[in-house]
Each structure stands twice: as C-alpha cells, then as structure tokens.
Amino acid sequence: MAQKHRYEALDSLRGIAALSVAVFHLQVGSHIYFFTLTRHAYMFVDFFFVLSGFVISHAYANRLATFDDLIPFTIRRFGRIYPLHVVMLAAFVAFELLVLVVSHHAPGALPRPPFSEDRTPMAVLVNLLLLNGVGIYEGSTWNGPSWSISAEFFTYLIFAVTVILARRRLPLVALLYVVAAGLSLYLLAPKFLATSSQFGLERCVYGFFAGHLVWCLRDRPLPIKGTLAEALAIALVLGFVYLAEVGPLQLLAPLVFGIAILVFARQDGQVSQALLRPFPRKLGDLSYSIYMVHFFGAFITNNVLRAAGKVLHMPTTLPGTDLALVGNAWVMDAITVVYLMAVVLVASQTYRFVEMPGMNWFGERARQATRRKTPAVAAL
C-alpha cells in the first residue's frame, strides 16, 4: 500500500501555478499581460507534469504488480480527469451553438464564423476520445489546456505498464524515457517546450518520468534545508521561468522544477508553513478545476469585449495587437483580477459538483473491479 503522507505544500504550489497559467491565457491589454513571468507562465504546465510523476509514483509505484491492477488504476485516473473535461467541452460547444444562433441575427458582431478555426465538429470527437494531446490532431482545440490532460492520461498508462513489466529496473527505464523524450523535443519540436498537442505526449513523458526520478530521490538528504532551501528553490524557479525564452534552455525545466519539488516535499520551512494555510491549500484542492475552467472564462471575456466593440462601433483591441482593450491598461488590470476571482469561484463549484462526484463514482467502479479480481485470485 502507498504511504498516506500527503504533500500539501506541493498541492498549494500547484494551485498557484494553475492561476499563473490562467493569467497567461487571458488575452487582454493589461500591464500584467506584458510581465515576462506572465508571458512565460505556460512553462508551469511542465511543473504539473513533473509533480504528477512524483505524486503518481508515490501513490502507485508499489501498488501496481500485475495487469489485473491496471484496470482499477485506469478507471481511477480516467475518473480523475474525464468528467470535468467533458463538462467544459460541453460548455464550449453550447457557447458555439449560441454563436451560431447569433450569427443569423447579427453577423457583423462576431469575430469569427461559428464552428470554425480550432472549434470544429471533428475536433469535438477528438476531444471526447482524449486524443487531442497525442500529436494526431493539429492545434489546441476547444478547451485549449485540455491537450495536457490527454497527454497525461496516456502517460499514466505508459507508467502503469512500465511499473508492471520493469519494476526492478523502473528508475533506469524512467531515465531512458526522459532521455528519449528530451531528445525528441530537442531535435523535432520547433518550439521545444512551447508546444502543445503536436508534441504533447513527448512533453508530458519528459516531465512525468523526470518526476518519477525525483520521487526516487525523495529521502536523500539535501545540502540545504528549511526556509533557506525553500527561498532558494522559489528564486530558482522564478529566475528560470523569467529567463527561459523559447529555446533549448527550456529543456532544463524538469531539473529546476524537480529541485523545487524535492525541497517542498519536506515541508520544513516557513514558506511551506505559509503554503499550508487554508487559502493556499484550497487553491491546491481546486487546482485541476482552475486549470480546466479558466480558458472558458478567458474565452468569454475576449469574445464579449470584442463583440461589444463591433456593436458599439468602437475599438476594443490594443493597436497593433489582437489583445482586448477597453479604456486603458489599468482597467484591464482590474478585469484581470476580477477574472481570476471568477475563475476561483467557478472552480469551487465545478470541484464540488463535477470533480468530486466524478472521482467518487469512478472510485467506486475501481473498488468493484478490485473486489472482482480478489476472489478470482483467491480461487487459483
């Protein structure tokens, strides 16, 4: 059985990272938008991948023994990501149907035709099959960030099969996965880690199995501990994200994020203690919901602002860009803050009414599968 220790400080960091990605996707002409850390915040997706490899290894590396264990594992991981994925996809499709209706009455008010560009009917099917992040369909479609959960689901399966087949050599195989995925990103991905669906699976495998290697090192002593180690880890992460323009340097992301995860897994400094307070912990609980719902909020915000500009015959974009702008950058800063508050509020509801019920329902299916397996094993 897996240890019952929960890495709550890491959960809180995941919630903060999810909010950072939410700011990155809000295409408005604010001061916040042009901060370098904001423009590079997409790299926190790689933090999610490394952290996922760490926590999934903690939960399952010693529990997956035979292919019979693969069934409940797959059911649980599917139930963790799929219900909210489908709900958000449905929200986007419903909005597109509304756009279709509006297009017949006020065609000039729409920034684009309905069911066009990256929101086509075929892409709906691809998303329903969780194939939108494995390189078979170009572009991030519908709920843009969902490419990463597609890639992560198939990485879960790779991990589980690898644990079952190569248990004693698992660290070595994980290292080979990291090297192979890293080389493919270096040699083939034109934008290295600034890629989504086209090289999404390679990007996820690269970070996830690096996270497994970090987990293998979790009990090793660190040369620096406590608050100083945590402060240095935060400085390392922020400095790296700030400096890592699109290029080979980005491929160091799993190393940088892995160091931070090793430090904060110990929860022995003042920064960790701050992360264990109620609000950061709540952000950690809501991190997946924040990640999945924010893109719809950004999408609605941009479409409403641009449509209003067309109806009122006034400019609503920052000159020379496609960024939405009403008033000035300070107004857009305020809209950004309101947007983040709305994302957290909506995420709290999707967590309560979609995410947790979905996890519980699929968790019960997984337990049933385990119970069916146990008598069969006992009868042998």
C-alpha positions in Angstrom: 0.0 0.0 0.0 1.1 3.5 -0.7 2.2 5.7 2.2 -0.5 8.0 3.4 1.6 11.1 3.5 0.1 13.9 1.5 2.3 16.6 0.1 0.1 19.6 0.9 2.6 22.3 0.3 3.2 20.9 -3.2 -0.6 20.9 -3.7 -0.7 24.6 -2.8 2.1 25.3 -5.3 0.1 23.5 -8.0 -2.9 25.8 -7.3 -0.7 28.9 -7.6 0.8 27.6 -10.8 -2.7 27.0 -12.2 -3.6 30.6 -11.5 -0.4 31.7 -13.3 -1.5 29.7 -16.4 -4.9 31.3 -16.1 -3.3 34.8 -16.3 -1.2 33.7 -19.3 -4.3 32.7 -21.3 -6.2 36.0 -20.7 -5.6 37.9 -23.9 -6.2 41.5 -22.7 -4.0 44.6 -22.9 -3.2 44.9 -19.2 0.1 45.7 -17.6 0.0 42.1 -16.1 -0.2 40.6 -19.5 3.2 42.0 -20.5 5.1 40.9 -17.4 7.8 38.4 -18.5 6.8 35.9 -15.9 3.2 36.1 -17.3 4.3 35.5 -20.9 6.4 32.5 -19.8 3.8 31.1 -17.4 2.9 28.3 -19.9 6.0 26.5 -18.6 4.2 25.8 -15.3 2.5 23.1 -17.3 5.8 21.3 -17.1 5.7 21.8 -13.3 2.3 20.0 -13.4 3.9 17.1 -15.3 6.9 16.7 -13.0 4.7 17.0 -9.9 2.2 14.4 -11.4 5.1 12.0 -11.9 6.1 12.5 -8.4 2.7 12.0 -6.7 1.6 9.2 -9.0 4.8 7.4 -8.3 4.2 7.9 -4.5 0.7 6.5 -4.8 1.2 3.7 -7.2 4.8 2.6 -7.8 4.5 0.0 -5.1 0.9 -1.0 -5.8 0.9 -2.0 -9.4 2.0 -5.6 -9.5 0.1 -7.4 -12.3 -2.0 -6.4 -15.3 -5.1 -7.0 -13.1 -4.1 -3.9 -11.2 -4.1 -1.9 -14.4 -7.9 -1.9 -14.6 -8.7 -0.2 -11.3 -5.7 2.2 -11.9 -7.0 3.2 -15.3 -10.5 3.7 -14.0 -9.4 5.9 -11.2 -7.1 8.0 -13.4 -9.8 8.3 -16.1 -12.3 9.3 -13.5 -9.9 12.0 -12.1 -9.7 13.9 -15.4 -12.6 13.0 -17.7 -15.8 14.2 -16.0 -14.7 17.9 -15.8 -13.1 17.6 -19.3 -16.4 16.6 -20.8 -18.3 19.3 -18.9 -16.0 22.0 -20.1 -16.1 20.7 -23.7 -19.9 20.8 -23.5 -19.7 24.4 -22.2 -17.6 25.4 -25.2 -19.9 23.6 -27.7 -23.0 25.2 -26.1 -21.4 28.7 -26.5 -20.6 27.9 -30.1 -24.3 26.9 -30.7 -25.2 30.3 -29.2 -22.7 31.9 -31.6 -24.4 30.1 -34.5 -27.8 31.5 -33.4 -26.5 35.0 -33.1 -24.7 34.8 -36.4 -28.1 34.7 -38.1 -29.3 37.9 -36.4 -26.1 40.0 -36.0 -23.4 38.5 -38.3 -21.3 41.6 -38.1 -20.9 41.4 -34.4 -19.0 38.2 -34.4 -15.2 38.0 -34.5 -15.3 34.7 -36.5 -17.8 32.3 -38.0 -19.2 29.6 -35.6 -17.6 26.1 -35.6 -14.5 27.4 -37.4 -10.8 27.6 -36.8 -9.9 25.4 -33.8 -13.5 24.7 -32.8 -14.7 22.3 -35.5 -17.1 19.3 -35.1 -14.3 16.9 -35.9 -12.3 18.3 -33.0 -15.2 17.6 -30.7 -14.8 13.9 -31.4 -11.1 14.0 -31.0 -11.6 15.7 -27.6 -14.2 13.1 -26.5 -11.7 10.3 -27.3 -8.9 12.1 -25.3 -6.8 12.2 -28.5 -6.3 15.9 -28.6 -2.8 15.9 -27.0 -1.0 13.0 -28.6 0.0 14.5 -31.9 -2.6 13.1 -34.2 -4.7 16.4 -34.5 -3.0 19.7 -35.1 -3.6 22.6 -32.7 -5.1 23.0 -29.2 -8.8 22.7 -29.9 -11.9 23.8 -27.9 -10.8 23.9 -24.3 -7.1 24.7 -25.1 -5.4 23.4 -21.9 -7.1 20.0 -22.2 -4.4 18.8 -24.6 -2.2 18.3 -21.5 -4.7 16.0 -19.7 -5.0 13.9 -22.9 -1.2 13.6 -22.9 -1.2 12.9 -19.2 -3.8 10.1 -19.4 -1.8 8.1 -22.0 1.4 8.8 -19.9 -0.4 7.3 -16.9 -0.9 4.1 -19.0 2.7 4.1 -20.1 3.8 4.5 -16.4 1.5 1.7 -15.2 2.6 -0.8 -17.8 6.2 0.1 -17.2 5.9 -0.5 -13.5 4.3 -3.9 -14.0 6.9 -5.0 -16.6 10.1 -3.4 -15.3 9.6 -3.0 -11.6 13.2 -3.7 -10.6 14.6 -1.6 -13.4 12.0 1.2 -13.1 14.4 4.1 -12.4 16.6 3.0 -15.3 13.6 2.8 -17.7 12.3 6.1 -16.5 15.7 7.7 -17.2 15.6 6.2 -20.7 12.1 7.7 -21.2 13.4 11.1 -20.1 16.4 10.9 -22.4 14.3 9.7 -25.4 11.5 12.3 -24.9 14.0 15.1 -24.3 16.0 14.2 -27.4 12.8 14.2 -29.5 11.8 17.6 -28.2 15.3 18.9 -28.8 15.6 17.5 -32.4 12.0 17.6 -33.6 9.9 20.2 -31.7 10.5 23.6 -33.4 9.5 25.4 -30.2 10.9 23.0 -27.6 8.6 23.2 -24.5 6.5 25.9 -26.1 4.5 23.2 -27.8 1.1 21.7 -27.1 -0.7 19.0 -29.0 1.8 18.3 -31.7 4.5 17.1 -29.2 2.2 17.0 -26.2 2.9 13.3 -25.3 6.6 13.7 -25.6 6.5 16.8 -23.4 4.4 15.0 -20.8 6.5 11.8 -20.8 9.6 14.0 -20.4 8.3 15.8 -17.3 6.3 12.9 -15.8 9.2 10.4 -15.7 11.6 13.1 -14.5 9.1 13.4 -11.7 9.4 9.7 -11.0 13.2 10.1 -10.8 12.6 13.0 -8.3 10.4 10.7 -6.3 13.2 8.1 -6.2 15.4 10.7 -4.6 12.8 11.9 -2.1 14.5 10.5 1.0 18.0 11.6 0.1 19.5 14.4 2.4 19.7 17.8 1.0 22.7 20.1 1.5 20.5 23.0 2.4 17.2 22.6 4.4 14.4 24.6 5.8 13.4 28.2 5.0 16.7 29.0 3.2 16.3 26.0 0.9 12.7 26.9 0.1 13.6 30.6 -0.6 16.4 29.5 -2.9 14.1 27.0 -4.7 11.4 29.7 -5.3 14.1 32.0 -6.6 15.5 29.3 -8.9 12.0 28.6 -10.3 11.1 32.2 -10.9 14.5 33.1 -12.3 14.4 30.1 -14.7 10.9 30.8 -15.9 11.8 34.5 -16.4 14.9 33.7 -18.4 13.8 30.7 -20.3 12.8 32.1 -23.7 11.8 29.6 -26.4 14.9 27.5 -27.0 17.0 24.6 -25.7 17.3 26.1 -22.2 13.7 25.3 -21.6 14.6 21.6 -21.6 16.1 22.1 -18.1 12.6 22.7 -16.7 12.2 19.2 -15.2 15.5 19.6 -13.3 14.5 23.1 -12.0 11.0 22.0 -11.0 12.3 18.7 -9.6 14.7 20.6 -7.3 11.8 22.7 -6.0 9.6 19.6 -5.5 12.4 17.8 -3.5 12.7 20.9 -1.3 9.0 21.5 -0.7 8.1 17.8 -0.3 9.8 18.1 3.1 7.6 20.9 4.3 10.2 22.1 6.9 10.5 25.8 6.2 8.5 29.0 6.7 7.4 29.1 3.1 5.9 25.7 3.4 4.1 26.7 6.5 2.6 29.6 4.7 1.5 27.3 1.9 -0.2 25.1 4.5 -2.6 27.9 5.4 -6.3 27.5 4.4 -6.4 29.6 1.3 -3.3 28.2 -0.4 -4.5 24.7 0.5 -7.9 25.5 -1.0 -6.2 26.6 -4.2 -4.4 23.3 -4.2 -7.7 21.4 -3.9 -9.1 23.5 -6.7 -6.0 23.4 -9.0 -7.4 21.0 -11.5 -10.7 22.8 -11.7 -8.9 26.1 -12.0 -6.8 24.7 -14.8 -9.8 23.3 -16.7 -12.3 26.2 -16.3 -10.1 29.2 -16.8 -9.8 29.0 -20.5 -13.6 29.3 -20.9 -13.5 32.4 -18.7 -10.8 33.9 -20.8 -12.6 32.9 -24.0 -15.9 34.5 -22.8 -14.1 37.7 -21.7 -12.4 38.2 -25.0 -15.4 37.5 -27.1 -17.7 39.7 -25.1 -15.2 42.6 -25.2 -14.7 42.3 -29.0 -18.3 41.8 -29.8 -19.3 44.8 -27.7 -16.8 46.9 -29.7 -18.3 45.9 -33.0 -21.8 46.6 -31.9 -20.8 50.0 -30.4 -18.5 50.8 -33.3 -15.6 51.4 -31.0 -12.1 49.9 -30.9 -11.6 47.2 -28.3 -8.2 46.0 -29.2 -4.7 47.3 -28.3 -3.3 48.9 -31.5 -1.0 46.6 -33.4 -2.2 43.5 -31.4 -5.2 41.2 -31.0 -5.4 41.9 -27.3 -8.7 43.1 -26.0 -8.6 46.6 -24.5 -11.4 48.7 -23.1 -10.4 52.0 -21.6 -6.7 51.6 -20.7 -4.3 49.1 -19.3 -5.3 49.8 -15.7 -8.9 48.9 -16.5 -7.6 45.7 -18.0 -5.6 45.0 -14.8 -8.8 45.3 -12.8 -10.6 43.0 -15.3 -7.7 40.5 -14.8 -8.2 40.5 -11.1 -12.0 40.1 -11.4 -11.4 37.3 -14.0 -9.1 35.4 -11.5 -11.7 35.8 -8.7 -14.4 34.5 -11.0 -12.2 31.5 -12.1 -11.7 30.5 -8.4 -15.4 30.9 -7.7 -16.5 28.8 -10.7 -13.7 26.3 -9.9 -15.0 25.8 -6.4 -18.4 24.9 -7.9 -17.0 22.5 -10.5 -14.9 20.9 -7.8 -17.9 20.3 -5.6 -20.5 19.3 -8.3 -18.4 17.7 -11.0 -14.9 16.9 -10.0 -15.5 15.2 -6.6 -18.7 13.3 -7.6 -16.9 12.1 -10.7 -13.9 10.9 -8.7 -16.2 9.2 -6.2 -18.3 7.4 -8.9 -15.3 6.1 -10.8 -13.5 5.3 -7.5 -16.4 3.0 -6.6 -16.1 1.4 -10.1 -12.4 0.8 -9.4 -13.2 -0.7 -6.0 -15.7 -3.1 -7.6 -13.1 -4.1 -10.2 -10.7 -4.8 -7.4 -13.2 -6.9 -5.5 -14.0 -8.9 -8.6 -10.3 -9.5 -9.0 -9.6 -10.6 -5.4 -11.9 -13.7 -5.4 -10.6 -14.8 -8.7 -7.0 -14.6 -7.4 -8.0 -16.5 -4.2 -9.6 -19.3 -6.3 -6.3 -20.0 -8.1 
